[in-house]
Amino acid sequence: MQLTGKPGCTILKLEHTQNMEIGKNYIMKNTQKLILLILSILIILSILIFAWWRWNTELLAKKPYQTEQEEVAYYIERHFLLDYSVTAESLLNQYGTITEIVQSLHDPYSELLLKEELDQAVLELNGNYVGVGFEAKKHKGEYLQIIGVMPDSPAMKSGLKPNDIILTIDEMDTKSMDSAQTLSHIKGPEGTVVSLAIRRENTTFEVQLQRAQINVPIVEYRMLSETCGYISLTQLPMMIHQEVENALHNLSAQGMNTLVLDLRGNSGGEIEEAAMVASLMLSEDHKELFTVSHKTKEPTVYERTRKQLFSGPMYVLVNEYTASSAELLAEILRDIGDALIVGTRTFGKGISQSFFYLESGHILKLTTGQFYAPSGHIIHKNGVTPDYDVPMDPRLASIGRINMSKEKQLKYVEQLRPYFIESYGEQEGITQLEKGDIQLRTAMELVFSQNDIIS
């Protein structure tokens, strides 16, 4: 047999053909592998999706409540701190409505809210609204109860106090109202007057309050002397530590080496903010600040979260209106920072609340924690006892007015005159007004005596 053509051509064609076949086989095999990989992934995803669906379906089927009453009772059994014996079953057997269930706890800080009421509470916590300047609690079938009074507000000027019971609003009985109705009757245009009938212990009396813009600065600061700075805090809302940081920077730049922190009239706020503000004034050697106990989980230990900005002597002013996380802040600064506390025993609210958003749209506010000072002192129902007990009518506190001109401060005192004469009689009332803020004056005397010792 004779081969024709160019030498080696046939052999090259054969090799080329073989290479093509090999390439096709390689592509086919890899395509098959890719298809198998995609199918495997799809199968695995299908299994995962099915498993998730089954798990979610079973979870929904096992949901521990079906009705709103069962939902409220469930949260109370698991989280309500003040009664370990309460069970969802006992609540559901004894009470028919969610309002009755919450009222049965006999806790003035646990309640049902609408979103609008929660929004109003947040607005008031930030100190800017038209009203009369008190915080109150209302349970169905019970009278309205005052639990906090804003500094320099119509309520404080008239002498209203925490635990006062409001019997009527403009002669309308509050016992038959719900919380939304009481709020609507108390609120009104700026300058208008609302009449309240008050029960305090065994006495009843009436007050006329003129509604006003409540715009108490949450943070105020100034230098009281060449080396002593002053910061007042009227609330502890979220992010307030940033304003305190700014105040400390400004005062330090002016030569501050001693601090007076005024917490009089501060009804509290976020316990996280108490930790943050305390961090700014305590040595970084101290990591743990305080503890909050719970019903069904381990205690929460709150640690410092901010860098120390101030390290000098501290004097903390408190009174009977200082409550909740503000009391905690004062106690932390004393226990860890060796601050001296001046004023009167604080309110004694050492518990914290959490919000549970119900499927119906209601919001359940429930007492879920009790906090303890670094020393272990229980603040709830005991309050914080000052190192220097200086009794004084809280209406004379400078908080909210520290940056007023002398003329405006005199005008404020003059506005208080009829209230003090009514409360104490003419001679004693005028004497107290003339003495002024003796708690702040006592703190300053301690500052000066400390400076004398240092010098």
C-alpha positions in Angstrom: 0.0 0.0 0.0 1.4 3.4 -1.0 1.0 6.5 1.1 0.5 9.7 -0.7 0.6 13.4 0.4 3.1 15.3 2.4 5.2 13.3 4.9 3.7 13.2 8.4 0.4 14.8 7.3 -1.7 11.7 8.0 -0.1 11.2 11.4 -0.8 14.9 12.4 -4.4 14.6 11.3 -4.8 11.5 13.4 -3.3 13.2 16.4 -5.5 16.2 15.9 -8.6 14.0 15.7 -7.6 12.2 18.9 -7.1 15.5 20.7 -10.5 16.7 19.7 -12.1 13.5 21.0 -10.2 13.9 24.3 -11.3 17.5 24.6 -15.0 16.6 24.0 -14.8 13.9 26.6 -13.2 16.3 29.1 -15.9 18.9 28.5 -18.7 16.3 28.8 -17.3 14.9 32.0 -16.9 18.3 33.6 -20.3 19.4 32.4 -21.7 16.3 34.0 -19.8 17.1 37.2 -21.1 20.7 37.2 -24.7 19.5 36.6 -24.3 17.0 39.5 -22.9 19.8 41.7 -25.8 22.1 40.9 -28.3 19.3 41.5 -26.7 18.5 44.8 -26.8 22.1 45.9 -30.5 22.4 44.9 -31.3 19.2 46.8 -29.5 20.4 49.9 -31.2 23.8 49.7 -34.6 22.0 49.3 -33.9 19.9 52.4 -32.8 23.0 54.4 -35.9 25.0 53.3 -38.2 22.1 54.1 -36.5 21.6 57.5 -36.9 25.3 58.3 -40.5 25.2 57.2 -41.2 22.2 59.4 -39.4 23.8 62.4 -41.2 27.1 61.9 -44.6 25.3 61.6 -43.9 23.3 64.7 -42.8 26.4 66.6 -46.0 28.2 65.7 -48.0 25.2 66.6 -46.2 25.1 70.0 -46.6 28.9 70.6 -47.3 29.1 74.3 -50.3 31.5 73.9 -53.2 31.8 71.5 -55.1 34.8 72.9 -54.0 38.2 74.1 -54.9 37.2 77.7 -52.6 34.2 77.4 -49.9 36.3 75.9 -49.9 38.8 78.7 -50.1 36.0 81.3 -47.2 34.3 79.6 -44.9 37.3 79.8 -45.9 38.0 83.4 -45.1 34.4 84.5 -41.7 34.5 82.8 -40.5 38.0 83.5 -42.4 39.8 86.3 -39.9 40.2 89.0 -41.9 41.2 92.1 -43.8 38.0 92.5 -42.1 34.6 91.9 -45.3 32.7 92.8 -47.5 34.1 90.0 -48.3 31.7 87.2 -50.1 32.2 83.8 -52.6 29.5 84.8 -53.6 31.3 88.0 -53.9 34.6 86.3 -56.1 33.2 83.5 -58.3 31.4 86.0 -58.9 34.5 88.1 -59.1 37.3 85.6 -60.9 37.7 82.3 -59.3 40.8 80.7 -55.7 41.9 80.2 -56.4 45.0 82.2 -57.5 43.0 85.2 -54.5 40.7 84.8 -52.0 43.6 84.9 -53.9 45.4 87.7 -53.7 42.2 89.8 -49.9 42.7 90.1 -50.4 45.8 92.3 -47.3 47.3 90.7 -47.6 51.0 89.8 -44.9 50.6 87.2 -46.4 47.8 85.3 -49.2 48.8 82.8 -50.7 48.4 79.4 -49.9 51.2 76.9 -50.9 52.3 73.5 -48.2 53.4 71.1 -49.4 57.0 71.4 -48.9 56.8 75.2 -45.4 55.4 74.9 -44.5 58.2 72.4 -45.8 60.8 74.8 -43.8 59.2 77.7 -40.6 59.4 75.5 -41.4 63.0 74.7 -41.8 63.9 78.4 -38.6 62.0 79.2 -36.8 64.4 76.9 -38.3 67.4 78.8 -40.1 69.2 76.0 -43.9 69.4 75.9 -46.9 71.5 77.0 -48.5 70.3 80.2 -48.2 70.8 84.0 -45.0 68.8 84.6 -45.8 65.6 86.4 -45.5 61.9 85.5 -48.4 59.7 86.6 -49.7 56.1 86.6 -53.3 55.0 85.9 -54.9 51.6 86.2 -58.5 51.0 85.2 -60.8 51.4 88.1 -58.2 53.3 90.2 -57.3 56.9 90.7 -54.5 58.7 88.9 -51.3 58.6 91.0 -48.3 61.0 90.6 -45.0 59.2 90.5 -42.6 62.1 89.4 -42.6 65.9 89.3 -40.5 67.9 86.8 -38.3 70.7 88.3 -39.4 74.3 87.8 -42.8 73.1 86.5 -46.3 74.2 87.4 -46.8 71.0 89.3 -43.7 71.5 91.4 -44.4 75.2 92.0 -47.8 74.2 93.4 -46.2 71.7 95.8 -47.4 68.4 94.2 -45.3 65.4 95.2 -44.8 61.7 94.2 -47.5 59.4 95.6 -50.2 62.2 95.5 -53.5 60.9 94.3 -55.4 62.9 91.7 -59.1 62.4 92.6 -60.6 64.7 89.9 -59.5 66.7 86.9 -61.8 69.7 86.4 -64.3 68.0 88.7 -64.3 64.8 86.6 -63.6 61.7 88.6 -60.3 60.0 87.4 -61.3 56.6 88.8 -63.7 56.0 85.9 -61.2 57.2 83.2 -58.6 55.2 81.3 -55.1 56.5 80.9 -55.8 58.1 77.5 -58.7 60.1 78.9 -56.8 61.4 81.9 -54.0 62.5 79.6 -56.4 64.3 77.2 -58.0 66.2 80.1 -54.7 67.2 81.7 -53.2 68.4 78.4 -54.4 71.6 76.8 -53.3 74.8 75.2 -50.5 76.7 76.8 -51.8 79.3 79.3 -55.1 77.5 80.2 -55.8 76.3 83.7 -56.6 72.8 84.9 -58.1 72.2 88.4 -57.0 69.0 90.3 -58.4 67.6 93.5 -55.6 65.9 95.4 -55.5 63.4 98.2 -52.2 63.2 100.2 -52.3 60.6 103.0 -55.3 61.6 105.1 -55.9 65.1 103.6 -57.5 66.4 100.4 -57.0 69.8 98.7 -57.4 71.4 95.4 -54.8 73.1 93.1 -55.1 75.2 90.0 -52.3 74.6 87.5 -51.7 76.8 84.5 -50.5 74.7 81.6 -47.1 75.7 80.3 -44.3 74.7 77.9 -42.3 72.2 79.9 -38.8 72.7 78.5 -36.4 72.0 81.3 -32.9 71.7 80.0 -31.8 68.1 80.6 -28.1 69.1 81.0 -27.0 72.4 82.4 -23.5 73.4 83.4 -21.3 76.3 84.6 -18.4 77.1 86.8 -19.4 77.9 90.3 -15.9 79.1 91.2 -12.5 79.2 89.6 -12.0 75.5 90.1 -15.5 74.0 90.8 -17.8 73.0 88.0 -21.5 72.3 88.2 -23.6 69.9 86.1 -27.3 69.3 86.5 -29.1 66.4 85.0 -33.0 66.4 85.1 -33.4 63.0 83.3 -31.4 60.1 81.9 -32.8 59.5 78.4 -30.9 57.7 75.7 -27.6 59.3 74.5 -27.6 61.9 77.3 -24.0 60.8 78.2 -22.8 62.6 75.1 -24.1 65.9 76.5 -22.4 65.1 79.8 -19.1 64.5 77.9 -19.4 67.9 76.3 -20.1 69.5 79.6 -17.0 67.9 81.2 -14.8 68.9 78.3 -16.0 72.5 78.6 -15.7 72.7 82.3 -12.2 71.1 82.3 -11.1 73.6 79.8 -12.1 76.3 82.2 -10.0 74.9 85.0 -12.4 72.6 86.8 -10.8 70.2 89.4 -13.9 69.6 91.6 -17.4 68.7 90.4 -20.9 69.2 91.9 -23.4 66.9 90.1 -27.0 67.9 90.7 -29.5 65.0 90.4 -32.3 66.6 92.4 -35.6 66.1 90.7 -34.1 63.5 88.3 -36.7 60.8 88.0 -34.3 58.5 86.1 -34.5 57.0 82.7 -32.2 54.4 81.0 -30.0 52.4 83.4 -27.5 52.0 80.5 -27.1 55.8 80.6 -26.4 55.6 84.4 -23.5 53.3 83.5 -22.2 55.5 80.7 -22.4 58.7 82.8 -20.7 57.0 85.7 -17.9 55.8 83.5 -17.0 59.4 82.6 -16.3 60.1 86.2 -14.7 56.9 87.6 -11.3 55.4 87.4 -10.8 52.9 84.6 -9.5 50.4 87.2 -13.2 49.8 88.0 -14.8 47.7 85.3 -18.0 46.4 86.9 -20.4 49.1 88.0 -23.7 47.5 89.1 -25.9 44.4 88.8 -29.5 43.9 87.8 -31.3 40.7 88.9 -34.0 39.1 86.8 -36.6 36.4 87.3 -35.7 33.6 84.8 -32.1 34.5 83.7 -28.8 35.2 85.3 -28.1 38.7 86.7 -26.8 41.2 84.2 -23.6 42.9 85.2 -23.2 46.4 83.8 -19.6 47.4 83.1 -18.0 50.7 82.2 -18.4 51.7 78.6 -16.7 55.1 78.4 -13.3 56.6 79.0 -12.8 58.6 82.2 -12.9 62.3 81.6 -12.9 63.6 85.2 -10.9 62.4 88.2 -11.3 65.0 90.9 -13.5 65.2 94.1 -17.3 65.0 93.5 -20.3 66.2 95.4 -23.7 64.8 94.4 -27.0 66.6 95.2 -30.1 64.5 95.7 -33.6 64.9 97.1 -36.9 63.1 97.5 -37.6 63.5 93.8 -34.4 61.7 92.8 -35.5 58.3 91.6 -34.6 55.1 89.8 -31.5 55.2 87.6 -30.6 58.6 89.0 -30.4 57.1 92.5 -28.3 54.3 91.1 -25.9 56.8 89.5 -25.5 58.7 92.8 -24.8 55.4 94.7 -22.3 54.3 92.1 -20.3 57.5 92.3 -20.2 57.3 96.1 -19.4 53.6 96.3 -16.6 53.6 93.6 -15.7 57.3 93.2 -15.8 58.4 96.9 -18.3 61.1 96.0 -20.1 62.8 99.0 -23.9 63.0 98.7 -25.7 66.1 100.0 -29.5 66.6 100.3 -32.3 64.4 101.5 -33.1 60.7 101.2 -34.1 59.7 97.6 -37.4 58.3 96.4 -36.5 54.6 96.6 -37.3 53.1 93.2 -34.7 50.5 92.5 -36.5 48.5 89.8 -36.4 48.6 86.0 -39.1 48.0 83.4 -39.1 46.3 80.0 -41.5 46.7 77.1 -43.2 43.8 75.4 -45.0 44.5 72.1 -48.2 42.4 71.9 -49.6 41.0 68.7 -52.8 43.1 69.3 -50.8 46.4 69.1 -50.8 47.0 72.9 -47.5 47.4 74.7 -47.0 45.7 78.0 -44.7 47.6 80.4 -43.5 45.2 83.1 -41.2 45.3 86.0 -38.4 42.9 85.1 -35.3 43.9 87.0 -34.0 45.1 90.3 -30.7 46.8 90.5 -28.1 46.8 93.2 -25.4 49.4 94.0 -21.7 48.3 93.9 -21.9 48.0 97.7 -24.8 45.6 97.4 -27.2 48.2 98.8 -30.8 47.6 97.8 -32.2 51.0 96.6 -35.8 49.8 96.1 -38.0 51.1 98.9 -34.9 52.2 100.8 -33.6 55.0 98.7 -30.2 56.5 99.0 -29.3 58.2 102.3 -27.1 61.3 101.9 -23.8 61.7 103.8 -25.0 65.3 104.6 -28.7 65.4 105.4 -29.9 68.9 104.4 -33.7 69.2 104.5 -35.0 71.8 102.0 -38.2 72.4 100.1 -37.4 70.9 96.6 -38.9 74.0 94.9 -35.9 76.0 96.0 -33.4 73.8 94.1 -31.4 75.6 91.5 -31.7 72.8 89.0 -33.0 74.1 85.7 -32.3 77.7 86.7 -28.5 77.7 87.3 -27.9 79.8 84.1 -30.7 82.3 84.7 -29.8 85.9 85.2 -30.1 87.2 88.8 -33.2 89.2 87.7 -35.0 86.0 86.5 -34.0 84.1 89.6 -35.5 86.8 91.8 -38.7 86.7 89.7 -38.9 82.9 90.1 -38.6 83.2 93.9 -41.3 85.9 93.9 -43.6 83.5 92.0 -43.0 81.0 94.8 -43.9 83.4 97.6 -47.7 82.7 97.8 -47.2 78.9 97.6 -44.6 79.0 100.5 -46.8 81.3 102.6 -49.7 78.9 102.1 -47.5 75.9 103.0 -45.5 77.2 105.9 -47.2 80.4 107.1 -45.9 83.9 106.2 -42.9 84.2 108.5 -41.5 80.7 107.9 -42.3 80.8 104.2 -40.5 84.0 103.7 -37.5 82.8 105.8 -37.1 79.7 103.6 -37.3 81.8 100.4 -34.6 84.1 101.8 -32.3 81.2 102.6 -32.6 79.8 99.1 -30.8 76.7 97.9 -29.1 75.7 101.1 -28.3 72.2 99.7 -26.1 73.7 96.9 -24.6 76.1 99.5 -23.7 73.2 101.7 -22.0 71.4 98.8 -20.0 74.6 98.0 -19.0 74.9 101.7 -17.6 71.3 101.5 -15.8 72.2 98.3 -14.1 75.2 99.9 -13.2 73.3 103.0 -11.7 70.5 100.8 -9.7 73.1 98.9 -8.4 74.6 102.2 -7.3 71.1 103.3 -5.5 70.6 99.9 -3.8 74.0 100.1 
